[in-house]
């Protein structure tokens, strides 16, 4: 195998991966991703013990034990550009020998779970409820830089969506990737499920108007009205599409579960988002610890 050049896989002086500042032994095979760095301690406060605390820039990592299961929680910051960094470096930690700079012959699949916040795109999905993503729909364009292909139902859904919402040379080409069956089946019981759209920003990309006009005011209506054989877009945020796409390409399991903090159809916003987030964190930890 050829070595990966120093300019392509950048390491710190201690041998850790460049942005995350982590070494292979410092992460678990179960990794919870949160956007907000402050949410890392919200999760690790539930741990029985913490063995690793590392940070660099917006990337904060805690690894510890919860009910006997070793779990890592890592903040990604906001947006799919950060997901590109985080998921490639997490994969490097387990699937590239950082000393020889060669890809390992036997690859290790990680279990990657986003716990985040999101806006509902369906009136019947209220604030403070939870949504587990069946598919990640990327409106941001990141996976267009990779060779992501779709087959079967995935291809049918994205083909139908591109007809329903053509980019008109304004938006990037949309893309789609499915949640891991292993994690989806574990984490989704008794909560809402559906397609989660990921946007490249918070304001105009999610049709919020302050002093600047969005280029397309019909985006929310188009997302809300999409329905392919019962597969609907239930919510949107800024990370899930890239997570699912990169995990699929790299051979990892990935799932995304969000607290609904806003309903863009009914115009409501949560009055108890912190309480709802704590409820979701504990529910997800209990389910992950049962693996």
C-alpha positions in Angstrom: 0.0 0.0 0.0 1.2 3.5 -0.8 1.8 5.9 2.1 -0.5 8.9 2.5 1.5 12.1 2.1 2.0 14.5 5.0 0.2 17.2 3.1 -3.0 15.0 2.9 -3.1 13.4 6.4 -1.8 16.1 8.7 -0.7 15.1 12.2 0.2 17.1 15.2 3.6 16.8 16.9 2.3 14.2 19.3 0.9 12.1 16.4 -2.7 13.1 16.9 -5.0 13.9 14.0 -4.7 17.6 13.1 -8.1 19.2 13.9 -9.5 16.8 16.5 -6.2 16.5 18.4 -7.0 12.9 19.2 -5.1 9.6 19.2 -6.6 6.3 18.3 -6.9 4.9 21.8 -8.8 8.0 23.0 -12.1 7.2 21.2 -14.7 4.5 21.5 -16.4 2.7 18.7 -19.6 4.5 19.8 -19.3 8.2 19.2 -22.0 10.7 19.9 -21.7 13.9 17.8 -23.1 17.2 19.1 -22.9 20.6 17.4 -22.6 22.8 20.4 -19.3 22.4 22.4 -21.2 23.1 25.6 -23.4 20.1 25.0 -20.4 17.7 25.3 -20.5 18.2 29.1 -24.3 17.9 29.1 -23.7 14.3 27.8 -20.6 13.4 29.8 -22.3 14.5 33.0 -24.3 11.3 32.7 -21.2 9.2 32.5 -20.1 7.1 35.5 -16.5 8.0 34.8 -14.5 10.1 32.3 -11.0 8.9 31.1 -10.3 11.4 28.2 -10.9 15.1 27.9 -9.4 16.8 24.9 -10.1 20.0 23.0 -8.9 22.0 20.0 -10.9 24.9 18.4 -14.6 23.9 18.5 -13.8 20.2 18.7 -14.2 19.0 22.3 -14.0 15.3 23.1 -14.9 13.4 26.3 -14.6 9.6 26.5 -15.9 7.6 29.4 -18.1 4.8 30.7 -21.9 4.8 30.9 -23.5 1.8 32.5 -20.4 -0.2 31.6 -20.3 0.9 28.0 -17.4 3.0 26.7 -18.8 6.0 24.8 -17.2 9.1 23.2 -19.0 12.4 22.8 -17.5 14.9 20.4 -18.6 18.4 19.4 -18.5 19.1 15.6 -19.4 22.8 15.6 -22.1 23.9 13.1 -22.3 22.9 9.5 -21.4 20.2 7.0 -17.9 21.7 6.3 -17.0 20.7 9.9 -18.6 17.3 9.4 -16.2 16.8 6.5 -13.3 17.3 8.9 -14.7 15.3 11.8 -15.8 12.2 9.9 -12.6 11.9 7.8 -10.4 12.3 10.9 -12.4 9.9 13.0 -12.1 7.4 10.2 -8.4 8.0 10.1 -8.1 7.2 13.8 -9.4 3.7 13.3 -8.7 2.8 9.7 -5.3 4.4 8.9 -2.0 3.4 10.7 -0.9 6.9 11.7 2.7 5.8 12.0 3.1 4.1 8.6 0.5 6.3 7.0 -1.1 3.3 5.3 -4.7 2.2 5.2 -5.2 -0.8 7.4 -6.1 -4.1 5.7 -9.0 -4.7 8.1 -11.4 -1.8 8.5 -13.3 -0.9 11.7 -16.8 0.4 11.4 -17.7 3.2 13.9 -21.2 3.8 15.4 -21.8 7.5 14.9 -24.9 9.2 16.4 -25.9 12.8 16.1 -27.8 14.3 19.0 -28.9 17.8 18.0 -31.6 20.3 17.5 -33.8 20.8 14.5 -36.8 22.6 13.0 -40.0 20.7 12.2 -41.4 20.9 8.6 -44.7 19.2 9.4 -47.4 20.7 11.6 -48.1 17.4 13.3 -44.5 17.1 14.7 -44.6 19.5 17.7 -41.8 21.3 19.5 -40.0 19.3 22.1 -40.7 16.1 20.3 -37.9 13.9 18.9 -37.2 12.9 15.3 -34.9 10.0 14.2 -33.7 10.5 10.6 -34.5 7.7 8.2 -32.6 9.5 5.4 -30.3 12.5 5.2 -31.1 14.9 2.4 -28.2 17.2 1.6 -29.0 20.7 0.2 -25.5 21.9 1.0 -23.4 20.4 -1.8 -20.6 18.7 0.3 -21.1 15.2 -1.0 -21.0 16.4 -4.6 -17.2 16.6 -4.0 -17.2 12.8 -3.3 -18.4 9.8 -5.5 -21.7 9.1 -3.7 -24.0 6.9 -5.7 -27.6 5.8 -5.0 -29.4 2.6 -5.8 -32.8 1.1 -5.2 -35.2 3.2 -3.0 -32.4 5.8 -2.3 -32.2 6.5 -6.0 -35.9 6.6 -6.4 -36.3 9.1 -3.6 -33.5 11.5 -4.7 -34.6 11.4 -8.3 -38.2 12.3 -7.3 -36.9 15.0 -5.0 -34.7 16.6 -7.7 -37.8 16.8 -9.9 -39.9 18.2 -7.1 -37.2 20.8 -6.2 -35.0 21.5 -9.1 -31.9 23.6 -8.3 -32.4 26.0 -11.2 -28.7 26.6 -11.2 -29.1 28.4 -7.9 -28.8 25.6 -5.3 -26.2 22.8 -5.3 -27.3 19.5 -6.6 -29.2 17.7 -3.7 -28.0 14.3 -2.5 -29.4 11.5 -0.3 -28.1 8.8 2.0 -29.9 6.3 4.2 -29.5 5.9 8.0 -27.8 2.8 9.3 -30.4 0.1 9.9 -28.5 -1.1 13.0 -28.7 2.3 14.7 -32.0 3.4 13.3 -33.7 0.2 14.6 -32.1 0.7 18.0 -32.8 4.4 18.4 -36.1 5.2 16.6 -38.8 3.2 18.5 -41.6 5.4 19.8 -40.4 8.7 18.3 -41.1 10.4 15.0 -39.1 9.4 11.9 -38.6 10.8 8.4 -36.2 12.5 6.0 -34.0 15.2 7.5 -32.8 17.9 5.1 -29.5 19.6 5.8 -28.9 23.2 4.8 -25.7 25.2 4.3 -26.8 28.0 6.6 -29.3 29.1 9.2 -30.9 32.2 7.7 -31.7 32.3 4.0 -30.9 28.6 3.5 -33.7 27.9 5.9 -35.8 30.7 4.6 -35.3 33.2 7.4 -35.5 36.8 6.4 -33.9 39.5 8.4 -32.5 42.3 6.2 -31.7 40.0 3.2 -34.1 38.2 1.0 -33.8 34.4 0.4 -33.4 33.6 -3.3 -36.3 31.1 -3.0 -39.2 31.7 -0.7 -40.9 28.5 -1.8 -38.2 26.2 -0.2 -40.2 25.3 3.0 -43.3 24.7 1.0 -41.4 22.4 -1.3 -39.8 20.5 1.5 -43.0 20.1 3.4 -45.0 18.9 0.4 -42.5 16.3 -0.8 -43.9 12.8 -0.4 -42.5 9.8 -2.2 -44.4 6.6 -1.2 -44.8 7.9 2.3 -41.3 9.2 2.7 -41.6 12.8 3.8 -39.2 15.5 4.8 -39.9 15.9 8.5 -37.3 18.4 9.7 -34.2 20.3 8.7 -30.9 21.3 10.3 -27.3 21.7 9.1 -25.4 18.4 9.5 -27.2 15.1 9.0 -27.0 14.8 5.2 -23.2 15.0 5.2 -23.0 12.6 8.2 -25.0 9.9 6.4 -23.2 10.4 3.1 -19.7 10.2 4.5 -20.5 7.4 6.8 -22.0 5.4 3.9 -18.8 6.0 1.8 -16.5 5.2 4.7 -18.4 2.1 5.9 -19.5 3.4 9.2 -22.9 3.2 10.9 -24.6 6.6 11.4 -27.9 7.8 12.8 -29.2 11.2 13.7 -31.8 12.1 16.4 -33.0 15.6 17.0 -35.0 17.6 19.5 -37.5 19.8 17.6 -37.0 23.3 19.0 -39.0 25.1 16.3 -42.0 24.3 14.1 -41.6 26.3 11.0 -45.2 25.6 9.9 -47.0 26.5 13.1 -44.3 29.2 13.9 -43.8 27.9 17.5 -40.5 27.8 19.4 -39.7 25.6 22.4 -40.0 27.1 25.9 -38.1 24.1 27.5 -35.4 23.1 25.0 -32.8 22.3 27.6 -35.1 20.0 29.5 -36.1 18.3 26.2 -32.4 17.9 25.3 -31.6 16.3 28.6 -34.5 13.9 28.1 -33.2 13.0 24.6 -29.6 12.5 25.8 -30.6 10.1 28.6 -32.8 8.1 26.2 -30.1 7.8 23.6 -27.4 6.9 26.2 -29.7 4.1 27.6 -30.3 2.7 24.2 -26.7 2.9 23.1 -25.5 1.3 26.3 -27.7 -1.7 25.5 -25.8 -2.6 22.4 
